[in-house]
């Protein structure tokens, strides 16, 4: 879970905010404007690259235990993102567009 103590968030948040700004500037330079939803797909490669390098640099010498921990963290991130962001979005779309008959 990403719910670490507030005092531990301050330094990490500064690093994250700086990294996000750098990524946005890089994308905006590519498109010479704020990116559209479709152009956001191009950012997926940049995000993958960034996260891969972050994980690998923090992991140092790799071991089976580190592989287990890292893949577990990534899976937890995926599940929490889905629970908090994707699931409410899909619930909203069900209300807007109707459910499929098999789930009614």
GITARA-V702852 format. One record per helix or strand of 2 or more residues. SS is the DSSP state (helix for helix, strand for strand). FROM is the first residue (numbers start at 1). TO is the last residue. If there is no record, write none. Layout:
# GITARA-V702852
SS/FROM/TO + SS/FROM/TO
This chain:
# GITARA-V702852
helix/6/31 + helix/37/59 + helix/64/97 + helix/101/103
